[in-house]
């Protein structure tokens, strides 16, 4: 029996794709290798959101070949879609499979003839959403990611993702309900994810919206808790906020990408909202759920971000009740409009601004953790012994941990852990 290993990079949607690939290969008789260094097939599921992500992928490919020179390496994901020919030249790479062909990986590795090659085509012709068969979805995790949407119709000037993920499309509600119903027999929490999750249901001819899907999941499944991954500001409708606030079965966790608090920079980014619109949505959610976790993605050093505009963005962020921030330093992506914009910010200045906002995010997170002291919060135990994640996105240490994937009530009697990737 052939053995394989898989390493995933990037966002929750990419992690969900990796779970789907793993499940499909296991269903075809391939065996996951306990030691990646001895696997016959090594799969690297890449990200391409930044230049650093591309560099990380290339480094991982070289490391995999060095550690296991006899392995047949398959590279897939967003970087494989964006630049397949460059990846094909790296030592040890036998298959390069873009997102356009990711769903066919199991056929490639189990069919006849069994040979490599480059498989990539126009991503905008891709239909459907790749999801993991529920019978084998991430059995070693306490909180599986279920991808229900893929692609993006936005054209932010800095972003390459629409060109490696394709148009926005959603997984049918009936199939999602069936998957979550099956997952609820094994897991306490399921994370719904997508490239642009808030766009679920918004294809031509459909009148469905994300709250419609959530209502069905609450009514037709026994899942204890649903967590929503990142949702754009314009998709935090009153209906979604009110539904989330009405039930403990949806995690009190709002991640709303911001990118910048400067109106001028948002316009240059081609974002579809202004700071006042963003503040309206976040404050509406905060009023309905004051103890929820509130986070944002923020970018520093975008072309044209003067010192004054950075201070404007910083002041806007300070005015809102964030409990954590994910801060990224802008990097040029070939093929995007922003890459050729005037007003490039020197890299040391970008990094300094990133540090300033990360310090702000750390302070806000400490304050939030301190405010939760003495509270009893619902939490799910994680894979790491002794750790659990609360509904409002706090990592806590649990004395009576016992096992992962248990829903417990945790009383916070000492400072909880700093924010970790969850």
C-alpha positions as CSV (number, residue, x, y, z in Angstrom):
1,X,0.0,0.0,0.0
2,X,1.4,3.4,-1.0
3,X,1.9,5.9,1.8
4,X,1.6,9.7,1.7
5,X,2.0,12.8,3.8
6,X,0.3,16.1,3.4
7,X,1.4,19.6,4.7
8,X,-1.1,22.5,4.5
9,X,-0.2,26.2,4.3
10,X,-2.4,29.3,4.5
11,X,-6.0,29.9,5.4
12,X,-8.8,27.8,6.8
13,X,-10.1,27.1,3.3
14,X,-6.8,25.7,2.4
15,X,-6.8,23.6,5.5
16,X,-10.2,22.3,4.5
17,X,-8.9,21.4,1.0
18,X,-6.1,19.5,2.6
19,X,-8.6,17.5,4.7
20,X,-10.6,16.7,1.5
21,X,-7.5,15.5,-0.3
22,X,-6.4,13.3,2.7
23,X,-9.9,11.8,3.0
24,X,-10.1,11.0,-0.7
25,X,-6.7,9.4,-0.8
26,X,-7.5,7.2,2.2
27,X,-10.8,6.2,0.6
28,X,-8.7,5.0,-2.4
29,X,-6.5,2.8,-0.2
30,X,-3.5,5.1,0.3
31,X,-2.1,5.2,3.9
32,X,-1.1,8.3,5.7
33,X,2.5,8.1,6.8
34,X,3.3,8.5,10.5
35,X,6.7,9.7,9.4
36,X,6.7,12.2,6.5
37,X,10.4,11.5,5.9
38,X,9.5,8.0,4.8
39,X,6.3,8.7,2.8
40,X,6.3,7.5,-0.8
41,X,4.2,10.6,-1.9
42,X,4.6,14.0,-0.3
43,X,1.9,16.5,-0.9
44,X,2.4,20.3,-0.2
45,X,-0.9,22.3,-0.3
46,X,0.4,25.8,-0.8
47,X,-0.7,29.4,-0.2
48,X,0.2,32.4,-2.3
49,X,-1.4,35.3,-0.5
50,X,2.0,37.1,-0.1
51,X,5.5,36.9,-1.5
52,X,6.5,35.4,1.9
53,X,4.0,32.6,1.4
54,X,5.5,31.8,-2.0
55,X,9.0,31.7,-0.4
56,X,7.8,29.5,2.4
57,X,6.4,27.0,-0.2
58,X,9.6,26.9,-2.1
59,X,11.6,26.3,1.1
60,X,9.2,23.5,2.1
61,X,9.5,21.8,-1.3
62,X,13.3,21.9,-1.1
63,X,13.3,20.7,2.5
64,X,10.9,17.8,1.7
65,X,13.1,16.7,-1.2
66,X,16.2,16.9,1.0
67,X,14.7,15.0,3.8
68,X,13.1,12.3,1.6
69,X,14.8,12.3,-1.8
70,X,13.0,9.1,-3.0
71,X,9.6,10.6,-2.4
72,X,7.4,11.7,-5.3
73,X,6.4,15.3,-4.5
74,X,3.0,16.8,-5.5
75,X,2.5,20.5,-5.1
76,X,-1.0,21.9,-5.2
77,X,-2.9,24.9,-3.9
78,X,-2.8,28.6,-4.7
79,X,0.9,28.9,-5.5
80,X,0.6,25.9,-7.8
81,X,-2.3,27.7,-9.6
82,X,-0.4,31.0,-9.9
83,X,3.0,29.8,-11.1
84,X,2.9,26.1,-12.0
85,X,5.8,26.1,-14.4
86,X,8.2,27.7,-11.9
87,X,7.3,25.0,-9.3
88,X,7.8,22.2,-11.8
89,X,11.5,23.2,-12.1
90,X,12.2,22.6,-8.4
91,X,14.0,19.4,-7.5
92,X,11.9,16.4,-6.6
93,X,8.6,17.9,-7.9
94,X,6.7,15.3,-10.0
95,X,3.2,16.8,-10.0
96,X,2.0,20.4,-10.0
97,X,-1.7,20.6,-9.5
98,X,-3.5,24.0,-9.6
99,X,-6.7,24.6,-7.7
100,X,-8.4,24.1,-11.0
101,X,-7.5,20.4,-10.8
102,X,-7.2,19.8,-7.1
103,X,-10.4,17.7,-6.9
104,X,-8.7,15.2,-9.3
105,X,-5.6,14.5,-7.2
106,X,-6.9,11.1,-6.0
107,X,-7.5,10.0,-9.6
108,X,-4.0,11.1,-10.5
109,X,-2.3,9.2,-7.7
110,X,-4.3,6.0,-8.0
111,X,-5.1,5.8,-11.7
112,X,-3.2,4.3,-14.7
113,X,-0.9,5.4,-16.0
114,X,0.7,6.6,-12.7
115,X,2.9,9.5,-13.8
116,X,3.4,13.1,-13.0
117,X,2.9,16.4,-14.9
118,X,1.6,19.9,-14.7
119,X,-2.2,20.2,-14.3
120,X,-3.6,23.8,-14.3
121,X,-6.2,25.6,-16.4
122,X,-8.5,28.7,-16.2
123,X,-9.7,28.8,-12.6
124,X,-12.7,30.9,-13.6
125,X,-14.1,27.9,-15.4
126,X,-14.0,25.9,-12.2
127,X,-17.4,25.0,-10.7
128,X,-18.3,23.5,-7.4
129,X,-16.7,23.5,-4.0
130,X,-14.2,20.9,-2.8
131,X,-15.2,19.6,0.6
132,X,-14.0,16.6,2.7
133,X,-16.1,13.4,2.9
134,X,-17.5,13.7,6.4
135,X,-16.8,10.0,7.2
136,X,-13.1,10.9,7.6
137,X,-12.8,14.6,8.1
138,X,-9.8,15.5,10.2
139,X,-10.3,12.7,12.7
140,X,-7.3,14.1,14.8
141,X,-8.8,17.5,15.3
142,X,-11.3,18.8,17.8
143,X,-12.7,21.4,15.4
144,X,-12.9,20.4,11.8
145,X,-13.1,23.1,9.1
146,X,-15.9,22.7,6.7
147,X,-15.5,24.7,3.5
148,X,-18.9,25.8,2.2
149,X,-17.8,28.6,-0.2
150,X,-14.9,29.2,-2.6
151,X,-13.7,31.9,-4.8
152,X,-14.1,35.7,-4.7
153,X,-15.8,38.3,-7.0
154,X,-14.1,41.2,-5.3
155,X,-11.1,42.9,-7.0
156,X,-9.1,44.4,-4.2
157,X,-6.1,46.1,-5.7
158,X,-3.5,44.2,-3.6
159,X,-5.0,40.7,-3.8
160,X,-4.1,37.8,-6.0
161,X,-6.6,35.4,-4.5
162,X,-9.5,35.8,-7.0
163,X,-7.0,34.8,-9.8
164,X,-6.0,31.6,-8.0
165,X,-9.4,30.7,-6.5
166,X,-11.8,31.8,-9.2
167,X,-15.3,33.2,-9.0
168,X,-17.4,33.0,-5.9
169,X,-19.5,29.8,-5.7
170,X,-21.2,28.0,-2.8
171,X,-21.8,24.4,-1.7
172,X,-25.5,23.4,-1.7
173,X,-27.3,23.8,1.6
174,X,-28.7,20.3,1.6
175,X,-25.2,18.8,1.3
176,X,-23.9,21.1,4.1
177,X,-26.7,20.1,6.4
178,X,-26.0,16.5,5.8
179,X,-22.2,17.0,6.4
180,X,-22.8,18.9,9.6
181,X,-25.3,16.4,10.8
182,X,-22.8,13.6,10.4
183,X,-20.0,15.7,11.9
184,X,-22.2,16.4,15.0
185,X,-21.9,12.7,16.0
186,X,-18.1,13.1,16.4
187,X,-17.4,16.7,17.1
188,X,-18.6,19.5,19.4
189,X,-17.7,22.4,17.2
190,X,-17.5,22.8,13.4
191,X,-15.9,25.8,11.7
192,X,-17.6,27.1,8.6
193,X,-15.1,28.6,6.2
194,X,-14.7,29.9,2.7
195,X,-12.6,32.3,0.7
196,X,-15.4,34.9,1.0
197,X,-17.8,33.1,3.4
198,X,-20.3,35.9,3.7
199,X,-21.1,35.5,0.0
200,X,-22.6,32.1,0.6
201,X,-25.8,31.8,-1.5
202,X,-25.3,35.0,-3.5
203,X,-25.0,33.4,-6.9
204,X,-27.3,34.5,-9.8
205,X,-30.7,32.8,-9.4
206,X,-30.3,32.2,-5.7
207,X,-32.1,34.2,-3.0
208,X,-30.3,32.4,-0.1
209,X,-28.1,34.1,2.4
210,X,-25.7,32.9,5.1
211,X,-28.3,33.3,7.9
212,X,-30.6,31.0,6.0
213,X,-28.0,28.3,6.0
214,X,-27.3,28.8,9.7
215,X,-31.0,28.6,10.6
216,X,-31.2,25.2,8.9
217,X,-28.0,24.0,10.6
218,X,-29.4,25.0,14.0
219,X,-32.8,23.4,13.3
220,X,-31.8,20.3,11.4
221,X,-28.5,19.2,13.1
222,X,-27.4,18.5,16.7
223,X,-24.1,20.3,16.4
224,X,-23.2,21.9,19.7
225,X,-21.4,24.9,18.3
226,X,-20.8,26.5,14.9
227,X,-17.9,29.0,14.5
228,X,-17.8,31.3,11.5
229,X,-14.5,32.2,10.0
230,X,-13.7,35.6,8.5
231,X,-16.6,37.6,7.0
232,X,-16.3,40.8,5.1
233,X,-17.9,44.0,6.7
234,X,-20.6,44.4,4.1
235,X,-21.8,40.8,4.8
236,X,-22.4,41.4,8.5
237,X,-26.1,42.0,8.0
238,X,-28.5,42.8,10.8
239,X,-30.0,39.4,10.3
240,X,-26.7,37.6,10.8
241,X,-25.8,39.7,13.9
242,X,-29.2,39.1,15.4
243,X,-29.1,35.4,14.7
244,X,-25.7,35.0,16.3
245,X,-26.7,37.0,19.4
246,X,-29.8,34.8,19.8
247,X,-28.1,31.5,20.4
248,X,-25.2,30.0,22.3
249,X,-24.8,27.4,19.4
250,X,-23.0,30.0,17.3
251,X,-19.6,31.0,18.7
252,X,-19.5,34.6,20.0
253,X,-16.6,35.4,17.7
254,X,-16.6,38.1,15.0
255,X,-13.7,38.3,12.6
256,X,-14.3,41.3,10.3
257,X,-11.4,42.2,7.9
258,X,-10.5,45.9,8.0
259,X,-7.2,46.3,6.1
260,X,-7.0,50.1,6.9
261,X,-8.9,52.6,9.0
262,X,-8.0,55.4,6.4
263,X,-10.8,56.2,3.9
264,X,-8.2,57.2,1.3
265,X,-6.3,54.0,1.6
266,X,-9.5,51.9,1.5
267,X,-10.3,53.6,-1.8
268,X,-6.9,52.8,-3.2
269,X,-7.3,49.2,-2.1
270,X,-10.7,49.1,-3.9
271,X,-12.4,47.9,-0.7
272,X,-16.2,48.1,-0.8
273,X,-16.8,50.0,2.4
274,X,-15.7,53.2,4.1
275,X,-14.5,53.5,7.8
276,X,-17.9,54.7,8.9
277,X,-19.6,51.7,7.4
278,X,-17.2,49.4,9.1
279,X,-17.6,51.0,12.4
280,X,-21.4,50.8,12.1
281,X,-21.3,47.0,11.6
282,X,-18.7,46.3,14.3
283,X,-20.5,48.5,16.9
284,X,-23.8,46.9,16.0
285,X,-22.3,43.5,16.7
286,X,-20.7,44.7,19.9
287,X,-23.9,46.1,21.2
288,X,-25.7,42.8,20.6
289,X,-22.8,40.7,22.0
290,X,-20.6,42.8,24.3
291,X,-18.5,39.8,25.6
292,X,-17.8,38.4,22.1
293,X,-14.3,38.3,20.6
294,X,-13.8,40.9,17.9
295,X,-10.9,40.7,15.5
296,X,-9.7,42.2,12.3
297,X,-7.0,41.8,9.6
298,X,-5.1,45.0,9.2
299,X,-2.4,45.8,6.5
300,X,0.4,48.3,7.0
301,X,2.6,50.1,4.4
302,X,0.1,50.0,1.5
303,X,1.3,52.3,-1.4
304,X,0.4,55.9,-0.6
305,X,0.1,55.3,3.2
306,X,1.8,58.4,4.5
307,X,2.6,58.9,8.2
308,X,-0.6,61.0,8.5
309,X,-2.8,58.3,6.9
310,X,-1.2,55.6,9.1
311,X,-2.0,57.7,12.2
312,X,-5.6,58.1,10.9
313,X,-5.8,54.3,10.5
314,X,-4.3,53.7,14.0
315,X,-6.7,56.2,15.6
316,X,-9.7,54.5,13.9
317,X,-8.6,51.1,15.2
318,X,-8.1,52.4,18.7
319,X,-11.7,53.8,18.7
320,X,-13.2,50.3,18.2
321,X,-13.7,47.5,20.7
322,X,-11.3,45.0,19.1
323,X,-10.0,42.1,21.3
324,X,-7.2,41.1,18.9
325,X,-5.7,42.1,15.6
326,X,-4.0,40.1,12.8
327,X,-1.5,42.6,11.4
328,X,0.2,42.1,8.0
329,X,3.0,44.0,6.3
330,X,2.1,44.9,2.7
331,X,4.1,43.0,0.0
332,X,3.9,43.5,-3.7
333,X,2.2,40.8,-5.6
334,X,3.0,40.6,-9.4
335,X,-0.2,40.9,-11.4
336,X,-2.0,43.1,-9.0
337,X,-2.9,46.7,-9.6
338,X,-1.2,47.8,-6.3
339,X,2.1,46.4,-7.4
340,X,2.5,49.3,-9.9
341,X,1.0,52.0,-7.7
342,X,3.0,55.1,-6.9
343,X,3.9,56.0,-3.3
344,X,5.7,52.8,-2.2
345,X,6.4,52.8,1.5
346,X,10.0,51.8,2.5
347,X,10.1,48.3,3.8
348,X,11.6,49.3,7.2
349,X,8.8,51.8,7.7
350,X,6.2,49.2,6.8
351,X,7.7,46.8,9.4
352,X,7.8,49.5,12.1
353,X,4.1,50.3,11.5
354,X,3.3,46.6,11.7
355,X,5.1,46.5,15.1
356,X,3.1,49.5,16.4
357,X,-0.3,47.9,15.5
358,X,0.8,44.5,16.8
359,X,1.6,46.1,20.1
360,X,-1.8,47.7,20.1
361,X,-3.5,44.4,19.3
362,X,-1.5,42.6,22.1
363,X,-2.6,45.3,24.6
364,X,-6.2,45.0,23.6
365,X,-6.0,41.2,23.9
366,X,-4.5,41.5,27.4
367,X,-7.3,43.8,28.5
368,X,-9.9,41.5,27.1
369,X,-8.4,38.5,28.9
370,X,-8.3,40.4,32.1
371,X,-11.9,41.5,31.7
372,X,-13.0,37.8,31.4
373,X,-11.4,36.9,34.7
374,X,-13.9,35.3,37.1
375,X,-16.4,34.5,34.2
376,X,-17.7,31.1,33.3
377,X,-17.3,30.5,29.6
378,X,-18.2,27.6,27.4
379,X,-15.2,26.0,25.8
380,X,-14.2,23.1,23.6
381,X,-11.1,21.1,24.6
382,X,-8.4,21.1,22.0
383,X,-5.8,18.5,20.8
384,X,-3.1,20.0,22.9
385,X,-3.4,18.5,26.4
386,X,-4.6,21.0,28.9
387,X,-5.9,23.6,26.4
388,X,-9.4,24.7,25.4
389,X,-11.0,27.4,23.2
390,X,-13.8,29.5,24.5
391,X,-16.8,30.6,22.4
392,X,-15.4,34.2,22.4
393,X,-12.0,33.1,21.1
394,X,-9.8,32.8,24.2
395,X,-7.3,30.0,24.8
396,X,-7.6,28.7,28.4
397,X,-5.7,26.1,30.4
398,X,-7.9,23.4,31.8
399,X,-6.9,21.4,34.8
400,X,-9.4,18.6,34.2
401,X,-8.7,18.3,30.5
402,X,-9.2,14.5,30.1
403,X,-9.5,14.4,26.3
404,X,-10.0,16.7,23.2
405,X,-13.3,17.5,21.7
406,X,-15.3,17.9,24.9
407,X,-17.6,20.9,25.5
408,X,-17.0,22.2,29.0
409,X,-17.7,25.2,31.2
410,X,-14.5,26.9,32.1
411,X,-14.2,29.3,35.0
412,X,-11.4,31.7,34.5
413,X,-9.6,31.9,37.8
414,X,-6.2,33.1,36.5
415,X,-5.0,35.0,33.4
416,X,-5.8,33.1,30.3
417,X,-3.2,32.4,27.5
418,X,-2.3,35.0,24.9
419,X,-4.0,34.7,21.5
420,X,-2.8,31.8,19.4
421,X,-3.8,30.7,15.9
422,X,-7.0,28.8,16.2
